[in-house]
Amino acid sequence: MVSGASAAQPDIPLRTPDYFRDAADLASTLGSAHAIRVRCNGRQDQYWRQYMADMLSYEAPDRGSLRSSLVDNFNRAYADVSAQYIQCDNKAVEAEARFARHGQEVAERLAMHYFPKKPE
């Protein structure tokens, strides 16, 4: 699903393959971090899931292939990491921190999609 600028938002650029790759990567990273957070803090901790909900509300607020793809990436990563980290230990906590750093890098790339740096 490629969306261009609408009449209400004329400055939003077209979504490129790089954008879709980064959006999928961020959804997976959030799912991975969420799995560890839940493993360590219990199901009531929805910290990373809330980030995913926020991402969906901005990037894919309507039903469609983009939203489905992002949700699938989040859920698949959650399941994979839940199976990999069966207990909350230092290794799991370090992995969550790595996922958080990676997610921040990806989010910054996505932000560049909307707010590219202009040459000085």
N, C-alpha and C positions, 0 to 999 in steps of 0.2 A: 504494500500500500504506500504509494508515494503521494504526498500532499504538498501542494505548492502554497503560495501566499493566497490568502483569502481577501475578500474586500475589507473585512474587519481587521485583518492583521497583514498589511501589505509588505512588511519588512522581514517576514519569516522566510528563510531560504528553503529551497527544495531539500528534501531528505535524500542524502546520497547513500550508496552502499556502505561507506565508512560509518555513517550515522547509524544505520541498522545494525552493523556489526557491533558497534560500541553499546548500543541500547541492549542488545541481546547479552553482551558480556556483563553489563552492569546488572541486569536482572539475575543472571547466574551467580554473580558475585554476592548479591544481596541474599539470594537463597542459601548460598553456602554459609555466609556469616550468620544468618538466622538459625540455621541448623545447630551450629555450635552454641549460640546464645541460649537457645531453648534447652539444649543438652545441659548447659551449665546452670542456668537460672530458672528453668521450668517453663511450662507453656504460657504462663501469664506474661512473660517477657516478650513483647512484640516490637521491640526497638527496630530491628532491621526490616521486619515485615511492614512496619509503618512507612519506612523509607520507600519500600516497593509500592505501597498504596499511593503514596504521594507521586512517585514517578508515573504510575499509571494514570493518575488524574491529570497530569500535565501532558504526557507524551501520547497516551492512547485512551482518552476518556470514553470513547465509544466502542461498542463491540466491533470486532473486525479481526483481520489477520494479524495486525501488529500487536494488538492487546493479547490475543490468544498465544502468539509466539512468546511474548514477554512472560506471561504467566506460566507457560510450559517450561521455559528456561529456568525460572525461579523454582518451580516445583521439582524439576528434575535434579537441579543442583542441591536442593534441600534434601531430597531422598538419598542422593549419592554421598553427601557429606555426613548425613545422619548415620549411614551404614559404615562409613570410614572411621568416624570418631564416636565410639560407643560409650566412652566415659569422658567426663570433664577432667582433664589433667593439664599440665603445663603445655603439652604439645597442642592440645585443642585451643587453649587460650592464645598461644602464639599464632596458630592458624587464623583465628578470628581477627587478630591484629593485622596479619598479612592481607586477609580479604578486605579489611577496612581501608588499608593503604591503597590497594589495587582499585577498589571501588572509587576512592577519591580521585585517583588518576583518570579513570574512565569518565567520571562525572565532569571533570575539568575539560576533557576532550569534547564531551557532549555540549558543554557550555560554549565552547568555541564555535560549535555549529550555529548557535544563535547569536553569539557576540564575538565574531572574529576580530582578532587584533588588526587594526589598520596600520599600514606601513607608516613609519615616522618620517 
